[in-house]
Amino acid sequence: MRRLRRIKILATLGPASSDSAMIRKLFEAGADIFRINMSHTPHDKLRELVATIRSVEASYGRPIGILVDLQGPKLRLGTFADGPVQLNNGQSFVLDADKTPGDATRVHLPHPEILAALQPGHALLVDDGQVRLIAEETPPTRAVTRVVIGGRMSDRKGVSLPDTDLPVSAMTPKDRADLEAALNIGIDWIALSFVQRADDVLEAKKIIRGRAAVMSKIEKPQAIERLNDIIDASDALMVARGDLGVELPLERVPGLQKLMTRLARRAGKPVVVATQMLESMIQSPVPTRAEVSDVATAVYEGADAIMLSAESAAGKYPIEAVSTMNRIGEEVERDVVYRSVIAAQRPEPESTAGDAIAEAARRIAENLDLPTIICWTSSGSTAVRVARERPKPPVVAITPNLATGRRLSVVWGVHCVVAEDARDQDDMVERAGSIAFRDGFVRAGQRVLVVAGVPLGTPGTTNMVRIAYVGPSSEALL
């Protein structure tokens, strides 16, 4: 199951893709890591999906990552007494703490934290921005707003507040219960929704205690303002373009996608580009040309992974969507321009021994035209550092820890193999060559580059580069 592309594919599971046969087909089509959306998944279904993925993983002998996406706080209006109402531009409309069903002049807003935090001039976007209100008066228990963009409003529509810094956690009681359920069955990544500040990430990490890695979804303007701090606190980043495009002008989203991709890469943190990448394939077996260009742009930018949401979870053509994304990734990475674009975006290495070794490994491998870079890694940090350099040769990561292998499934260019730890440096080099030979990355007589930390098995000690020949006995070592 060697992939012919460096960028990874994250596929969301749902009604169209929940059984073992379909998950197997999605993996064969190119999915490297599976997302489970807790907005729609009860705990018994979560356990069933994880067990199915683990069964598929065992049958292929390749680590497969699982990302559980927490719902996050959902802010919604109350109800209307006589059904939907029509709001007209310029009219006044009140949101208040009164639980009485609303009408065309007012409605209950069951979130006192919003009413307390709103300030005059702040915008309120209802129903994914279909209706836009501007707060004019904001006493503690009500907000008098002016309708800027009118439209139809009905029960329980979502509310977004792009200008308001809400004093609420990124995790609700439901999220905490979902998080514990996910950790108890050993998932690999947790995605936090509606992160506003680094403290939101640190709060989750206190609960997780290293049992999973944390991916922060950037979908609010407040997160953009604190992006560097959030990246520092997180293990990975997701560019959640759907909600980001509701709370910010749409024309800003492409530039922010590039900014986040480059900042995450500079920090050595994986970055996933998500939302509406092949949206038309929910109903169509082929994407639009604009969607193909959108996916290709993320590949050219050097993102670690690209994500399918409803396309694979609820669409009519989940396998075709994954296959299409796989082909786009392969084609872009074959483009003669691709390597120059990736190189132009390469950040300067951090002033650490590990990053210096990773940069040296890339330079050596490319100057000598070596077929692969092989990383022995316990925690995964060696492979992540090398992947940050976006080297021309593929990266083979060998780890004794299955959990590490699963987490690396989202990292650019890393083909992970779980194997018994090396006994010493000679054993490490010999088995590195034999594993790369077995998986088709190298032929007998070629040279490979081995990167590791010495002493072996000590996390965070990337300090060794060694060039080695793959001898004719490599097959026998297997």
N, C-alpha and C positions, 0 to 999 in steps of 0.2 A: 504493500500500500504506500509506496513512495509517491509523494506529490511532485508534480512537475512545475510547481509555482512556489514562490516564497510567501506571499500574502496568505493569511488564513481565512477560512470561511466559518462564520458562526450562524447556525440555523436554529430558529425558534421552533419548538415543538408545540403542537396543538391538536385540535380535532382532526385535521387532515394528515397528521404525522405522529400518531401515538403508539402504534403497534410495532412489534419487533421487526416485522418484514419491512415496513416503511423506514424505520430508523436505520436498518442495515443498508437499504438502498440509498438513503441520504448520505451515509458515511462513504459508501462506494462512489457516489457521484461527486464527493468532494468536501463534505462537511467535516470540519476538524474539531469543533466544540459545539455542544448543544445548549440552548437557552431555554429555561423553564420560567414562564411569566406567572408570578404568584398572584397577579390580578385576576387570573382565571383558573387557578389550579388549587383544588383542595389538597389536604395533606396526604390522604390515601392515594390520590392520583400522583402526587409528587413521588411517593415511595415506589409506586409502580413504574413510573418513567425512569427513575434512577436505576432500579433493578434491571430494567430492560437494556438501558445503555451499558451498564456494567457487563451484562451478558454478551452484548455485541462486541464490546471491548475485548473480553476474554477470548472470543472466537477468532479475532484478528490478531491478537497479540500486540496491539498498538495502544498506547495511552489515549483516551478520549476525555476531554474536559467537559465538565458540567457547570454552567453558570445559572444560578438562581437569581432572578430579577425581582427585588422587593417592590411592592406597589408604591410605597411612599404616601405622604399625606394627600388626600383627594379633597379639594375644596369645592363645595357644591351649594347651589341655591336651595331654598326650601321648595314648597309646593304652591300651586295657584288654585284658588277656590273653584274657578269655572273653566279650567283647562288653559291652553296656551294663550298668551297675550301678545299684542303687537306694539312694539315701542317705536316711536317716530323721532327723527332727528330733531334735536333742540329741546325736547320735553324734559321735565324733571322726573326723576325716579328715585325712590328711597329704598335702601337696604337697611334692615333693622333687626333688633333682637326679639321682636314680637313673633311668637310661634304661630299666630293666626295665618291661615293660608292667604296668599297674596292676590293682587289684582293688577290692573294696568298702571297703578300709581306706586305700588310698593311690593316687597316680598321679604320673607324672613331669610336672614343669612345666619345659619347655625354655626358660626365660627366667631366667637367674641374676640379671639386674638386678631382677626382681620379688622374688626371695627375699632379695636384699640390702637392698631398700628397705622391705619389709613391717615393720610394727610391731604389737605386740599391740593389739587393738581395731580394726584395719583390716578393712574388709569386702572380700570377693571375690565378685563376681557372675558366675555361670557361665551360659552359654546365654541371653544377653539378660536376665539376672536371674531366670531360672526357678529356679535353685538359688542360695542365699545362704549364704556361709560367713563366719565371723568368726575372725580369727587370734588364737590364745591364746599360743602360744610361737613365737618367730621366730629360731632360730639361723641362721647364715649360709647353710646349704645345704638347709634344710627349713622348712616352716611347718606347725605343728600347729593345725588349725582345728576349730571347733565348727559343726555344721550347724544353721543357724537356720531356713532354709526348704529342706526336702528335696525330692527329685525324682530323675528319671532322668538319669544322666550317661553320655555315650558318647565315642568317639574325637574328638579335635581340636575340642572345643567351645571357643568363645571365652570369654575371661576379661576382666572389667572391674574396675578398681580405683579406686573413687570417692574413697577416702581417702588414696591413696598418690601422692606426687609422684615420678614415675619419672624417673631421670636418663638418658633416652634422647631421641634426636632425633625430630622429627616426620616425618623422611624416612628410609626404609630404602634399602638398595642398589637394590631394585626401583624405588622412587620416583625415585631419581636417574637411573636409566636411562630411565624413562618420561618424566621431566621433560626430559631432553636430546632425546628423540625428538619430544616435543611442540614444544619451542622450535625445533627444526630445520625443522619444517614450518609455523612461523609462526602458532601459536594465540594467542589474545588474553588469556585469563584462566587462571590456575592456582589450583585450590582445594587448600589444605593441610588434611589430615585430622588430627584428634587434636592440635591445637595446645594446648600447655600454658602457653607463655610467649612474650613478644615475641622472645626470641632465636631461637625456632623459625622465626619469620617472617623475621628478618634473615638467618638462615642460608640460607634459600631465595632471598632477594633477591640475595645475593652470587653465587649460581650464575646466576640469571636475568639480572642486569645490565640491567634495563630492557626486556628483550625481550618481556615479558608483564606484566600486572598480577596482583597476588596477593590472593586472597580467602581469609581465614581462616575455617575451619569451627569454630564454637564448640559443642563436644559433650562437654567434660569439666569437672568442678567446678573443677579447678585453673585453667582458662582464665577462669572467671567471677571468680575472686579477683583476676585480673590483667587484667581486661577493658580498662581504659583504656589500659594500655601496649600491649596487642595491637592495639587499634583504631588507636593512633598509628602503629604499625609497618606496618599493613596498608593495602591500597588499597580493600578492601571486606570485608564480613562476611557469613557465612552462619549463620543460626540453624538448626543441625542437630538438630532436635528428637528424632529417633529415638534416637541414642546418649545425648543429654542426658537423655532420659526414662528410660533404663536406669540411669544413674549417679546420678541425683537423684530425689527423690520426684516423681511425675508432677504433683502439684498445684502444684509450683513452676515448671513449664515455661511456662505462659501468662504469668506475671509476668515471668520472665526474657526471654521473647520481646519483651514491651513495653519492658523496660529496654534490651535490645540495640538494638532499632529506634530508640529515641529517642537513645541515646548515639551511634550511628553517624550518625544524621541531624545531630546537633549538631556532630559532627566533619566533616560534609560527605563522608562515605564511604558508598557504596551498601550497602544491606543486603538480603539475600535470605532469605525465610522458606521453609523446606524441610521435607520428610518427611511422608508420609501425608496430604497435603492432600485428595486425592480417592481415597483408597486403595480404596474399594469399586469404583471404575471399572476396576480391573484385570480384574474379572469381570463388571461390570454396565454397561450403557450409560447409566445415570443414577446420580448420587451420592446419598448420604443427605443429609437436611436438616442434620444436624450438620456434615457436611463443607462444605456450602455456607456455613454460618455461620462455619466456621473460615477459609475462604478470604476471606470478606467482612471478618472481623476484621483480617486482615493488610492489606487494602486501606484500611480505616478508619484503621489505625495509621500509614499513610503509608510502608509498606515500598516499596523501589524495585522489587522483583521477587518473584514467587511461583514455586515450582518444582514440577514433576512429576518423579517418579522412576520407579518400576516402572509407573506408570499409562501413560506414553508409551513406556517402554523394552521392556516385556514383556507389557503388558496386551492384552486383546482389543479395546479401544476407544481407541486413542491419539488419533485425530482428535477423537472426541467429548470426550475429557478436556480437550484444549486448547481446543476450542470452548466447553465449559462454563466453564472458567476465564476465558476471554475475556468471556463474557456476564456472569459475576458481577462482573468488574472494571468493565465498562461500566455495569451497573445501580447498583452502589454509588456510582460517581462521579457519577451523575445524581441521587442522593438529595439532597434539600434539606438534610439534616443533615451531609452529607459535608464541605462546605467549612468549616463551623463546627468540626467535630472536627479537621480538618487545621490550621486556624488556631490552635486552642487548644494544639496540640502544637508550634507553631513555636518553635524556639530563638532566643535572642538572637544577632545576628550577631557573628562574631569581630571583633576590633579590627584589621582589615586593610582596605586600600583596596578590594581585590577583593570582600570580603564586604559592605562598605558600599555599593558600587556595585550588587551583586546585590540587596540589600534595597531600595535606591532604585528599581531597575528594576521589582521586583514592585509596589511601592506606586504608581508612576506608571502602570504597565500596568493595574492594577486600578482606580485612581481615574478613569482616562480610558476605562475599558472597552475597551481595545485588544484586537484579536483574537489577537495573538501577540507573543511576545518572540523576537527573532532574535539568536543569539549567533554571532559570528565567533570561531572558536577553533582554535588550532594544537595545543595539548596536550590540550584537553578541559576544562581547569580552569574556564574561564569558564562553560561549560554546566553543569558540576557545581555550581558556586557558585549559579547561578540556580535550578537544580533543588532545591537544599537549601531554598530558600524556599518550595517547593511553590506556585508562583503559580497563579492561576486560569486565565490564558491558557496555551495550549500553548507549549512551547519548541522552536524550530527551531534546530538547531546546524549551522552550515556550517563545514566544515574541509577543508583541502587534503590532509590525511593520512588515508588509508584505515584505518590502524591505530587512529587516534583514533576514527574513526567506529564501528569494530567494538567498541571498549571501551565506548563510550557506549551501546551497545545494552542495557546492564543498568541504566541510570540513569533514574530516574523522570521521565516526562513529556517526554523528549528525542526529537524526530524528527530524525535526523541525515542530512545531505546532504553527500556528498563532491564538492567543486568546486574549480576552480582558485582560488588565493589572489587576493584583491583587489589591484589596482594602487595604489589610493589610497583615501581616505575616501569620495569621491564614488562611485567604482566600487563600493565596499563597500556603500553604502546602496542604490544602484540595483539591484545584483544580489541583495541581501537581499530587497528587495521583489518582484523578479521570481521568485525561487525560491519564496518563500512563496505567491505568486499561483499559480504552476504546480502546487504540491502541495495547493492548496485551503484554505490557512489564512487567506487574506485576499482581498478583492475590490478592484478598481480604485476609487480614491477614498478608501479607508480609510487610517488611520494605523497604523504599526507602531513598535515600539521596537527599536532596534538597540543591542546591547551588544558591546563589543570591547575589545581592548587596543591601545594606540598607544605606540610604533610597531608597525605590523602585522607579524604573524609572530613576535613576541617572546613566548615562553611566560611565563605567570604575571604578565601586566601588565594585568589587567582594570581599565580606568580611564576608560572612555568610555560615555556613554549618549546616544543621539540619537533624537529622534522624527522620523519621516519619513512623507511621503505616498506611497502606491503609486499611481502615475499610470496613465493609460490605455495608456501605451506599454509596460507591464510585459510583456505577452505578446510584443511585438515583440523585447524584449531577450533572450528565450529563443531 
